[in-house]
C-alpha cells in the first residue's frame, strides 16, 4: 500500500482508493481518515487543477461518508486550500460534485467513471457514454477496476465493442 501512496501517478491513487474503500467498508472513522489521507496526497503532488478535480471525484464516489464526516472533510479541504493557496475542489467544484450526487448515485457513478476514462483515454464516443449511462452499479464498478490497469478503452470493457 505504501508504494501505491508514494507513486506519482493517477492510477496508483485510484488503486489505493479501491483498496482503502474495501478495508474501511464497515468503519466510517477509518474511511474518513483514509479519504483524508488520499485528498492530502492529491494536494501534495502539485498536479494540475483538472487532474486533482477528476481524481477527487473518483475518491469521493468510491469512499462515501456519512453526512457529518463528509462535512468535516470539506472543512478540512477548505483549510488545506487556504494554507496551500490552491483552490481545487472547493467552491464551484464542491457545488458541481454535490450536483452530481443529486443526479442520483448511479448517474453520478457513470459520470465519474466517464471523467476518469476521458482523462485516461481521450474523448469518449456517444456509444461509450450511452453504455455508461445504462450500466448497472456492479458493471460500473467492474469497469472502474478494469480501467485501473487497462491499456486501452476496449480493455476496460473486456474487449466488448466500444464504438
NUSETI-633895 format. One record per atom (N, C-alpha, C): residue number from 1; residue in three letters; x, y, z. Coordinates in nm, 4 decimals, always signed. Example, Ala and Ser with C-alpha at 12.3 -4.5 7.8 and 13.67 -1.06 7.14 Angstrom:
BEGIN
  doba  loba         u         v         w
     1   ala   +1.3190   -0.5690   +0.7800
     1   ala   +1.2300   -0.4500   +0.7800
     1   ala   +1.3200   -0.3300   +0.7800
     2   ser   +1.2850   -0.2250   +0.7080
     2   ser   +1.3670   -0.1060   +0.7140
     2   ser   +1.2900   +0.0030   +0.7870
***
This chain:
BEGIN
  doba  loba         u         v         w
     1   unk   +0.0819   -0.1189   +0.0000
     1   unk   +0.0000   +0.0000   +0.0000
     1   unk   +0.0870   +0.1263   +0.0000
     2   unk   +0.1951   +0.1257   +0.0764
     2   unk   +0.2817   +0.2436   +0.0818
     2   unk   +0.3389   +0.2788   -0.0548
     3   unk   +0.3685   +0.1770   -0.1365
     3   unk   +0.4202   +0.2025   -0.2711
     3   unk   +0.3156   +0.2735   -0.3561
     4   unk   +0.1899   +0.2312   -0.3440
     4   unk   +0.0826   +0.2970   -0.4191
     4   unk   +0.0676   +0.4424   -0.3752
     5   unk   +0.0703   +0.4647   -0.2455
     5   unk   +0.0530   +0.6004   -0.1939
     5   unk   +0.1714   +0.6903   -0.2299
     6   unk   +0.2882   +0.6316   -0.2466
     6   unk   +0.4073   +0.7103   -0.2800
     6   unk   +0.4203   +0.7346   -0.4303
     7   unk   +0.3558   +0.6523   -0.5116
     7   unk   +0.3687   +0.6635   -0.6566
     7   unk   +0.3115   +0.7962   -0.7055
     8   unk   +0.3733   +0.8513   -0.8060
     8   unk   +0.3320   +0.9806   -0.8596
     8   unk   +0.2496   +0.9622   -0.9867
     9   unk   +0.1440   +0.8795   -0.9766
     9   unk   +0.0558   +0.8654   -1.0925
     9   unk   -0.0883   +0.8445   -1.0477
    10   unk   -0.1796   +0.8830   -1.1335
    10   unk   -0.3228   +0.8806   -1.1031
    10   unk   -0.3738   +0.7415   -1.0731
    11   unk   -0.3254   +0.6442   -1.1452
    11   unk   -0.3811   +0.5101   -1.1320
    11   unk   -0.3383   +0.4429   -1.0027
    12   unk   -0.2247   +0.4816   -0.9494
    12   unk   -0.1852   +0.4329   -0.8174
    12   unk   -0.2817   +0.4881   -0.7126
    13   unk   -0.3210   +0.6136   -0.7272
    13   unk   -0.4167   +0.6748   -0.6336
    13   unk   -0.5521   +0.6042   -0.6438
    14   unk   -0.5977   +0.5762   -0.7657
    14   unk   -0.7263   +0.5080   -0.7833
    14   unk   -0.7192   +0.3671   -0.7249
    15   unk   -0.6097   +0.2971   -0.7476
    15   unk   -0.5932   +0.1623   -0.6921
    15   unk   -0.5911   +0.1672   -0.5397
    16   unk   -0.5171   +0.2614   -0.4841
    16   unk   -0.5128   +0.2767   -0.3379
    16   unk   -0.6521   +0.3095   -0.2846
    17   unk   -0.7256   +0.3931   -0.3557
    17   unk   -0.8624   +0.4271   -0.3145
    17   unk   -0.9494   +0.3022   -0.3102
    18   unk   -0.9386   +0.2202   -0.4124
    18   unk   -1.0173   +0.0963   -0.4165
    18   unk   -0.9826   +0.0063   -0.2968
    19   unk   -0.8559   -0.0128   -0.2722
    19   unk   -0.8120   -0.0990   -0.1612
    19   unk   -0.8586   -0.0416   -0.0277
    20   unk   -0.8407   +0.0884   -0.0082
    20   unk   -0.8818   +0.1504   +0.1177
    20   unk   -1.0335   +0.1500   +0.1350
    21   unk   -1.1059   +0.1597   +0.0251
    21   unk   -1.2521   +0.1507   +0.0321
    21   unk   -1.2928   +0.0127   +0.0827
    22   unk   -1.2278   -0.0902   +0.0307
    22   unk   -1.2582   -0.2263   +0.0753
    22   unk   -1.2220   -0.2454   +0.2226
    23   unk   -1.1059   -0.1955   +0.2620
    23   unk   -1.0587   -0.2122   +0.4003
    23   unk   -1.1445   -0.1389   +0.5022
    24   unk   -1.2057   -0.0298   +0.4608
    24   unk   -1.2811   +0.0532   +0.5559
    24   unk   -1.4318   +0.0381   +0.5398
    25   unk   -1.4724   -0.0672   +0.4777
    25   unk   -1.6137   -0.0871   +0.4454
    25   unk   -1.7055   -0.0735   +0.5668
    26   unk   -1.6646   -0.1201   +0.6814
    26   unk   -1.7538   -0.1215   +0.7982
    26   unk   -1.7106   -0.0258   +0.9081
    27   unk   -1.6209   +0.0679   +0.8767
    27   unk   -1.5727   +0.1602   +0.9786
    27   unk   -1.5653   +0.3013   +0.9212
    28   unk   -1.6666   +0.3819   +0.9522
    28   unk   -1.6747   +0.5173   +0.8968
    28   unk   -1.5564   +0.6044   +0.9363
    29   unk   -1.5112   +0.5942   +1.0605
    29   unk   -1.3992   +0.6772   +1.1060
    29   unk   -1.2707   +0.6413   +1.0313
    30   unk   -1.2454   +0.5118   +1.0124
    30   unk   -1.1280   +0.4705   +0.9359
    30   unk   -1.1392   +0.5171   +0.7908
    31   unk   -1.2587   +0.5103   +0.7342
    31   unk   -1.2788   +0.5557   +0.5961
    31   unk   -1.2524   +0.7059   +0.5865
    32   unk   -1.3004   +0.7793   +0.6855
    32   unk   -1.2750   +0.9231   +0.6882
    32   unk   -1.1245   +0.9505   +0.6879
    33   unk   -1.0515   +0.8825   +0.7738
    33   unk   -0.9067   +0.9025   +0.7827
    33   unk   -0.8377   +0.8646   +0.6513
    34   unk   -0.8818   +0.7556   +0.5900
    34   unk   -0.8228   +0.7119   +0.4628
    34   unk   -0.8526   +0.8133   +0.3518
    35   unk   -0.9753   +0.8609   +0.3461
    35   unk   -1.0131   +0.9582   +0.2437
    35   unk   -0.9370   +1.0888   +0.2646
    36   unk   -0.9225   +1.1281   +0.3889
    36   unk   -0.8471   +1.2482   +0.4244
    36   unk   -0.7015   +1.2357   +0.3762
    37   unk   -0.6422   +1.1201   +0.3993
    37   unk   -0.5056   +1.0944   +0.3540
    37   unk   -0.4951   +1.1067   +0.2016
    38   unk   -0.5881   +1.0457   +0.1311
    38   unk   -0.5849   +1.0497   -0.0156
    38   unk   -0.6005   +1.1922   -0.0685
    39   unk   -0.6898   +1.2682   -0.0088
    39   unk   -0.7086   +1.4070   -0.0526
    39   unk   -0.5813   +1.4876   -0.0284
    40   unk   -0.5202   +1.4683   +0.0860
    40   unk   -0.3944   +1.5396   +0.1147
    40   unk   -0.2863   +1.5029   +0.0125
    41   unk   -0.2828   +1.3759   -0.0264
    41   unk   -0.1848   +1.3341   -0.1277
    41   unk   -0.2077   +1.4054   -0.2606
    42   unk   -0.3332   +1.4265   -0.2965
    42   unk   -0.3622   +1.4976   -0.4213
    42   unk   -0.3007   +1.6373   -0.4193
    43   unk   -0.3108   +1.7035   -0.3074
    43   unk   -0.2562   +1.8393   -0.2968
    43   unk   -0.1043   +1.8378   -0.2899
    44   unk   -0.0478   +1.7398   -0.2250
    44   unk   +0.0978   +1.7323   -0.2128
    44   unk   +0.1652   +1.7081   -0.3474
    45   unk   +0.0963   +1.6419   -0.4383
    45   unk   +0.1547   +1.6095   -0.5685
    45   unk   +0.1740   +1.7314   -0.6567
    46   unk   +0.1042   +1.8391   -0.6269
    46   unk   +0.1134   +1.9630   -0.7068
    46   unk   +0.0743   +1.9381   -0.8529
    47   unk   -0.0226   +1.8481   -0.8731
    47   unk   -0.0723   +1.8192   -1.0074
    47   unk   -0.1588   +1.9343   -1.0558
    48   unk   -0.1876   +1.9346   -1.1861
    48   unk   -0.2719   +2.0403   -1.2401
    48   unk   -0.4135   +2.0277   -1.1836
    49   unk   -0.4823   +2.1392   -1.1854
    49   unk   -0.6128   +2.1507   -1.1213
    49   unk   -0.7131   +2.0465   -1.1721
    50   unk   -0.7239   +2.0279   -1.3025
    50   unk   -0.8232   +1.9346   -1.3565
    50   unk   -0.7945   +1.7916   -1.3135
    51   unk   -0.6693   +1.7547   -1.3083
    51   unk   -0.6315   +1.6196   -1.2648
    51   unk   -0.6738   +1.5966   -1.1202
    52   unk   -0.6502   +1.6956   -1.0351
    52   unk   -0.6896   +1.6852   -0.8945
    52   unk   -0.8413   +1.6744   -0.8830
    53   unk   -0.9123   +1.7564   -0.9578
    53   unk   -1.0593   +1.7539   -0.9536
    53   unk   -1.1115   +1.6177   -0.9994
    54   unk   -1.0578   +1.5658   -1.1093
    54   unk   -1.1018   +1.4351   -1.1601
    54   unk   -1.0757   +1.3245   -1.0579
    55   unk   -0.9567   +1.3244   -1.0014
    55   unk   -0.9234   +1.2203   -0.9028
    55   unk   -1.0036   +1.2370   -0.7753
    56   unk   -1.0259   +1.3604   -0.7340
    56   unk   -1.1100   +1.3818   -0.6170
    56   unk   -1.2487   +1.3247   -0.6413
    57   unk   -1.3009   +1.3454   -0.7618
    57   unk   -1.4334   +1.2920   -0.7948
    57   unk   -1.4381   +1.1412   -0.7810
    58   unk   -1.3339   +1.0735   -0.8259
    58   unk   -1.3277   +0.9269   -0.8143
    58   unk   -1.3194   +0.8858   -0.6675
    59   unk   -1.2337   +0.9525   -0.5915
    59   unk   -1.2200   +0.9215   -0.4489
    59   unk   -1.3533   +0.9442   -0.3779
    60   unk   -1.4167   +1.0572   -0.4063
    60   unk   -1.5433   +1.0913   -0.3412
    60   unk   -1.6526   +0.9910   -0.3766
    61   unk   -1.6519   +0.9453   -0.4993
    61   unk   -1.7509   +0.8469   -0.5449
    61   unk   -1.7307   +0.7133   -0.4756
    62   unk   -1.6072   +0.6682   -0.4661
    62   unk   -1.5789   +0.5364   -0.4101
    62   unk   -1.5881   +0.5339   -0.2578
    63   unk   -1.5517   +0.6427   -0.1932
    63   unk   -1.5415   +0.6449   -0.0469
    63   unk   -1.6500   +0.7345   +0.0132
    64   unk   -1.7723   +0.6900   +0.0053
    64   unk   -1.8846   +0.7641   +0.0626
    64   unk   -1.8708   +0.7699   +0.2139
    65   unk   -1.9048   +0.8874   +0.2693
    65   unk   -1.9010   +0.9075   +0.4137
    65   unk   -2.0386   +0.9506   +0.4624
    66   unk   -2.0683   +0.9233   +0.5896
    66   unk   -2.1909   +0.9804   +0.6475
    66   unk   -2.1828   +1.1330   +0.6403
    67   unk   -2.2956   +1.1982   +0.6361
    67   unk   -2.3020   +1.3439   +0.6159
    67   unk   -2.2123   +1.4213   +0.7119
    68   unk   -2.2134   +1.3851   +0.8390
    68   unk   -2.1337   +1.4582   +0.9387
    68   unk   -1.9841   +1.4509   +0.9065
    69   unk   -1.9352   +1.3318   +0.8743
    69   unk   -1.7933   +1.3173   +0.8401
    69   unk   -1.7611   +1.3819   +0.7060
    70   unk   -1.8557   +1.3775   +0.6142
    70   unk   -1.8373   +1.4422   +0.4848
    70   unk   -1.8202   +1.5928   +0.5028
    71   unk   -1.9038   +1.6528   +0.5856
    71   unk   -1.8934   +1.7963   +0.6126
    71   unk   -1.7608   +1.8294   +0.6813
    72   unk   -1.7190   +1.7434   +0.7732
    72   unk   -1.5909   +1.7636   +0.8420
    72   unk   -1.4753   +1.7612   +0.7424
    73   unk   -1.4800   +1.6675   +0.6470
    73   unk   -1.3751   +1.6593   +0.5457
    73   unk   -1.3733   +1.7850   +0.4586
    74   unk   -1.4911   +1.8330   +0.4184
    74   unk   -1.4977   +1.9546   +0.3367
    74   unk   -1.4361   +2.0725   +0.4108
    75   unk   -1.4605   +2.0812   +0.5412
    75   unk   -1.3991   +2.1900   +0.6188
    75   unk   -1.2468   +2.1787   +0.6158
    76   unk   -1.1966   +2.0580   +0.6289
    76   unk   -1.0517   +2.0377   +0.6235
    76   unk   -0.9955   +2.0720   +0.4852
    77   unk   -1.0694   +2.0373   +0.3813
    77   unk   -1.0245   +2.0695   +0.2449
    77   unk   -1.0172   +2.2213   +0.2272
    78   unk   -1.1167   +2.2920   +0.2777
    78   unk   -1.1159   +2.4387   +0.2666
    78   unk   -0.9943   +2.4974   +0.3379
    79   unk   -0.9630   +2.4474   +0.4562
    79   unk   -0.8454   +2.4946   +0.5301
    79   unk   -0.7180   +2.4598   +0.4535
    80   unk   -0.7118   +2.3380   +0.4017
    80   unk   -0.5951   +2.2943   +0.3248
    80   unk   -0.5735   +2.3851   +0.2037
    81   unk   -0.6812   +2.4156   +0.1333
    81   unk   -0.6699   +2.5006   +0.0153
    81   unk   -0.6264   +2.6419   +0.0519
    82   unk   -0.6745   +2.6925   +0.1640
    82   unk   -0.6303   +2.8253   +0.2088
    82   unk   -0.4815   +2.8232   +0.2417
    83   unk   -0.4380   +2.7202   +0.3141
    83   unk   -0.2974   +2.7102   +0.3536
    83   unk   -0.2056   +2.6904   +0.2343
    84   unk   -0.2498   +2.6120   +0.1381
    84   unk   -0.1680   +2.5818   +0.0201
    84   unk   -0.1853   +2.6864   -0.0901
    85   unk   -0.2779   +2.7788   -0.0689
    85   unk   -0.3091   +2.8827   -0.1687
    85   unk   -0.3473   +2.8193   -0.3031
    86   unk   -0.4252   +2.7100   -0.2937
    86   unk   -0.4735   +2.6408   -0.4138
    86   unk   -0.6231   +2.6199   -0.3995
    87   unk   -0.6959   +2.6633   -0.4976
    87   unk   -0.8398   +2.6411   -0.4976
    87   unk   -0.8696   +2.5321   -0.5996
    88   unk   -0.8810   +2.4092   -0.5526
    88   unk   -0.9054   +2.2977   -0.6434
    88   unk   -1.0493   +2.2502   -0.6370
    89   unk   -1.0879   +2.1934   -0.5259
    89   unk   -1.2187   +2.1278   -0.5219
    89   unk   -1.3216   +2.2021   -0.4393
    90   unk   -1.2875   +2.3153   -0.3789
    90   unk   -1.3873   +2.3895   -0.3036
    90   unk   -1.4689   +2.4770   -0.3966
    91   unk   -1.5570   +2.5527   -0.3406
    91   unk   -1.6433   +2.6481   -0.4096
    91   unk   -1.7182   +2.5851   -0.5263
    92   unk   -1.6871   +2.6268   -0.6469
    92   unk   -1.7617   +2.5816   -0.7641
    92   unk   -1.7565   +2.4300   -0.7786
    93   unk   -1.6396   +2.3713   -0.7576
    93   unk   -1.6268   +2.2271   -0.7766
    93   unk   -1.7031   +2.1496   -0.6698
    94   unk   -1.7082   +2.2023   -0.5493
    94   unk   -1.7880   +2.1377   -0.4457
    94   unk   -1.9342   +2.1385   -0.4883
    95   unk   -1.9787   +2.2495   -0.5426
    95   unk   -2.1153   +2.2586   -0.5921
    95   unk   -2.1384   +2.1585   -0.7053
    96   unk   -2.0420   +2.1477   -0.7976
    96   unk   -2.0556   +2.0540   -0.9096
    96   unk   -2.0626   +1.9095   -0.8589
    97   unk   -1.9787   +1.8762   -0.7611
    97   unk   -1.9796   +1.7409   -0.7058
    97   unk   -2.1123   +1.7143   -0.6361
    98   unk   -2.1627   +1.8121   -0.5620
    98   unk   -2.2920   +1.7968   -0.4955
    98   unk   -2.4024   +1.7769   -0.5984
    99   unk   -2.3917   +1.8496   -0.7104
    99   unk   -2.4906   +1.8355   -0.8167
    99   unk   -2.4889   +1.6939   -0.8749
   100   unk   -2.3682   +1.6394   -0.8930
   100   unk   -2.3561   +1.5027   -0.9435
   100   unk   -2.4236   +1.4061   -0.8456
   101   unk   -2.4009   +1.4264   -0.7155
   101   unk   -2.4646   +1.3409   -0.6150
   101   unk   -2.6160   +1.3478   -0.6239
   102   unk   -2.6676   +1.4690   -0.6452
   102   unk   -2.8116   +1.4872   -0.6522
   102   unk   -2.8716   +1.4191   -0.7740
   103   unk   -2.7959   +1.4056   -0.8793
   103   unk   -2.8476   +1.3426   -1.0004
   103   unk   -2.8788   +1.1959   -0.9780
   104   unk   -2.8336   +1.1468   -0.8668
   104   unk   -2.8577   +1.0068   -0.8366
   104   unk   -2.7258   +0.9322   -0.8351
   105   unk   -2.7164   +0.8418   -0.7443
   105   unk   -2.5928   +0.7680   -0.7245
   105   unk   -2.5470   +0.6998   -0.8528
   106   unk   -2.6350   +0.6307   -0.9197
   106   unk   -2.5954   +0.5569   -1.0392
   106   unk   -2.5512   +0.6507   -1.1512
   107   unk   -2.6262   +0.7564   -1.1745
   107   unk   -2.5871   +0.8525   -1.2782
   107   unk   -2.4543   +0.9170   -1.2423
   108   unk   -2.4370   +0.9481   -1.1154
   108   unk   -2.3121   +1.0091   -1.0698
   108   unk   -2.1942   +0.9161   -1.0875
   109   unk   -2.2151   +0.7884   -1.0576
   109   unk   -2.1083   +0.6903   -1.0761
   109   unk   -2.0698   +0.6799   -1.2231
   110   unk   -2.1696   +0.6771   -1.3106
   110   unk   -2.1427   +0.6703   -1.4541
   110   unk   -2.0668   +0.7947   -1.4998
   111   unk   -2.1063   +0.9105   -1.4478
   111   unk   -2.0394   +1.0347   -1.4856
   111   unk   -1.8947   +1.0370   -1.4369
   112   unk   -1.8722   +0.9930   -1.3137
   112   unk   -1.7358   +0.9924   -1.2591
   112   unk   -1.6463   +0.8948   -1.3367
   113   unk   -1.6994   +0.7775   -1.3685
   113   unk   -1.6211   +0.6824   -1.4474
   113   unk   -1.5924   +0.7413   -1.5853
   114   unk   -1.6911   +0.8070   -1.6433
   114   unk   -1.6707   +0.8717   -1.7727
   114   unk   -1.5604   +0.9763   -1.7669
   115   unk   -1.5564   +1.0550   -1.6592
   115   unk   -1.4495   +1.1543   -1.6430
   115   unk   -1.3131   +1.0871   -1.6364
   116   unk   -1.3061   +0.9790   -1.5613
   116   unk   -1.1789   +0.9086   -1.5486
   116   unk   -1.1354   +0.8513   -1.6834
   117   unk   -1.2293   +0.7873   -1.7545
   117   unk   -1.1963   +0.7284   -1.8843
   117   unk   -1.1546   +0.8363   -1.9845
   118   unk   -1.2236   +0.9481   -1.9827
   118   unk   -1.1891   +1.0584   -2.0732
   118   unk   -1.0490   +1.1102   -2.0409
   119   unk   -1.0204   +1.1250   -1.9132
   119   unk   -0.8879   +1.1729   -1.8722
   119   unk   -0.7790   +1.0754   -1.9163
   120   unk   -0.8085   +0.9487   -1.9079
   120   unk   -0.7071   +0.8477   -1.9385
   120   unk   -0.6956   +0.8181   -2.0875
   121   unk   -0.8097   +0.8103   -2.1586
   121   unk   -0.8075   +0.7628   -2.2973
   121   unk   -0.8518   +0.8668   -2.4007
   122   unk   -0.8921   +0.9842   -2.3578
   122   unk   -0.9366   +1.0868   -2.4516
   122   unk   -1.0876   +1.0874   -2.4666
   123   unk   -1.1336   +1.1649   -2.5614
   123   unk   -1.2780   +1.1806   -2.5839
   123   unk   -1.3466   +1.0454   -2.5981
   124   unk   -1.4664   +1.0358   -2.5418
   124   unk   -1.5437   +0.9122   -2.5480
   124   unk   -1.6497   +0.9232   -2.6566
   125   unk   -1.6710   +0.8140   -2.7268
   125   unk   -1.7751   +0.8123   -2.8295
   125   unk   -1.9123   +0.8179   -2.7626
   126   unk   -2.0140   +0.8561   -2.8394
   126   unk   -2.1510   +0.8578   -2.7872
   126   unk   -2.1936   +0.7190   -2.7410
   127   unk   -2.1459   +0.6154   -2.8111
   127   unk   -2.1814   +0.4782   -2.7735
   127   unk   -2.1273   +0.4437   -2.6347
   128   unk   -2.0048   +0.4861   -2.6070
   128   unk   -1.9453   +0.4588   -2.4750
   128   unk   -2.0203   +0.5372   -2.3679
   129   unk   -2.0481   +0.6645   -2.3931
   129   unk   -2.1213   +0.7468   -2.2962
   129   unk   -2.2578   +0.6839   -2.2670
   130   unk   -2.3286   +0.6416   -2.3707
   130   unk   -2.4589   +0.5776   -2.3512
   130   unk   -2.4468   +0.4471   -2.2751
   131   unk   -2.3438   +0.3728   -2.3040
   131   unk   -2.3203   +0.2462   -2.2337
   131   unk   -2.3009   +0.2705   -2.0837
   132   unk   -2.2256   +0.3745   -2.0501
   132   unk   -2.2048   +0.4093   -1.9090
   132   unk   -2.3366   +0.4486   -1.8428
   133   unk   -2.4174   +0.5262   -1.9124
   133   unk   -2.5460   +0.5717   -1.8572
   133   unk   -2.6414   +0.4555   -1.8302
   134   unk   -2.6334   +0.3518   -1.9115
   134   unk   -2.7270   +0.2392   -1.8992
   134   unk   -2.6757   +0.1255   -1.8112
   135   unk   -2.5533   +0.1355   -1.7650
   135   unk   -2.4907   +0.0263   -1.6895
   135   unk   -2.5453   +0.0163   -1.5476
   136   unk   -2.5350   -0.1028   -1.4932
   136   unk   -2.5707   -0.1256   -1.3530
   136   unk   -2.4560   -0.0782   -1.2644
   137   unk   -2.4836   -0.0636   -1.1365
   137   unk   -2.3789   -0.0223   -1.0431
   137   unk   -2.2653   -0.1238   -1.0411
   138   unk   -2.2974   -0.2533   -1.0406
   138   unk   -2.1937   -0.3567   -1.0412
   138   unk   -2.1081   -0.3493   -1.1666
   139   unk   -2.1716   -0.3237   -1.2810
   139   unk   -2.0969   -0.3137   -1.4063
   139   unk   -2.0038   -0.1936   -1.4039
   140   unk   -2.0541   -0.0809   -1.3536
   140   unk   -1.9699   +0.0389   -1.3442
   140   unk   -1.8483   +0.0140   -1.2555
   141   unk   -1.8682   -0.0523   -1.1437
   141   unk   -1.7566   -0.0815   -1.0539
   141   unk   -1.6572   -0.1765   -1.1207
   142   unk   -1.7079   -0.2741   -1.1930
   142   unk   -1.6203   -0.3679   -1.2645
   142   unk   -1.5365   -0.2923   -1.3678
   143   unk   -1.5995   -0.2012   -1.4405
   143   unk   -1.5275   -0.1230   -1.5406
   143   unk   -1.4254   -0.0299   -1.4752
   144   unk   -1.4605   +0.0263   -1.3593
   144   unk   -1.3659   +0.1124   -1.2884
   144   unk   -1.2408   +0.0339   -1.2512
   145   unk   -1.2595   -0.0835   -1.1984
   145   unk   -1.1453   -0.1678   -1.1608
   145   unk   -1.0642   -0.2035   -1.2849
   146   unk   -1.1314   -0.2365   -1.3940
   146   unk   -1.0612   -0.2670   -1.5198
   146   unk   -0.9830   -0.1465   -1.5700
   147   unk   -1.0393   -0.0268   -1.5513
   147   unk   -0.9760   +0.0950   -1.6018
   147   unk   -0.8434   +0.1241   -1.5334
   148   unk   -0.8248   +0.0716   -1.4152
   148   unk   -0.7013   +0.0967   -1.3406
   148   unk   -0.5798   +0.0459   -1.4165
   149   unk   -0.5922   -0.0711   -1.4773
   149   unk   -0.4757   -0.1295   -1.5439
   149   unk   -0.4930   -0.1474   -1.6948
   150   unk   -0.6074   -0.1089   -1.7482
   150   unk   -0.6330   -0.1287   -1.8909
   150   unk   -0.5367   -0.0461   -1.9759
   151   unk   -0.4922   -0.1059   -2.0853
   151   unk   -0.4012   -0.0355   -2.1751
   151   unk   -0.4762   +0.0490   -2.2781
   152   unk   -0.6060   +0.0218   -2.2938
   152   unk   -0.6875   +0.0994   -2.3869
   152   unk   -0.8339   +0.0899   -2.3455
   153   unk   -0.9180   +0.1676   -2.4100
   153   unk   -1.0590   +0.1732   -2.3736
   153   unk   -1.1285   +0.0390   -2.3943
   154   unk   -1.0937   -0.0336   -2.5014
   154   unk   -1.1552   -0.1637   -2.5254
   154   unk   -1.1301   -0.2601   -2.4099
   155   unk   -1.0108   -0.2529   -2.3518
   155   unk   -0.9768   -0.3420   -2.2417
   155   unk   -1.0612   -0.3127   -2.1170
   156   unk   -1.1024   -0.1877   -2.0990
   156   unk   -1.1884   -0.1530   -1.9848
   156   unk   -1.3196   -0.2313   -1.9935
   157   unk   -1.3710   -0.2416   -2.1133
   157   unk   -1.4987   -0.3080   -2.1358
   157   unk   -1.4804   -0.4549   -2.1718
   158   unk   -1.3647   -0.5106   -2.1358
   158   unk   -1.3344   -0.6507   -2.1621
   158   unk   -1.3451   -0.6842   -2.3097
   159   unk   -1.2893   -0.5934   -2.3918
   159   unk   -1.2841   -0.6118   -2.5375
   159   unk   -1.4219   -0.6170   -2.6036
   160   unk   -1.5243   -0.5688   -2.5330
   160   unk   -1.6560   -0.5588   -2.5954
   160   unk   -1.6544   -0.4376   -2.6870
   161   unk   -1.7445   -0.4315   -2.7795
   161   unk   -1.7483   -0.3217   -2.8756
   161   unk   -1.7664   -0.1882   -2.8022
   162   unk   -1.6811   -0.0899   -2.8307
   162   unk   -1.6900   +0.0410   -2.7647
   162   unk   -1.7146   +0.1533   -2.8640
   163   unk   -1.7418   +0.1239   -2.9838
   163   unk   -1.7618   +0.2315   -3.0837
   163   unk   -1.9059   +0.2442   -3.1221
***
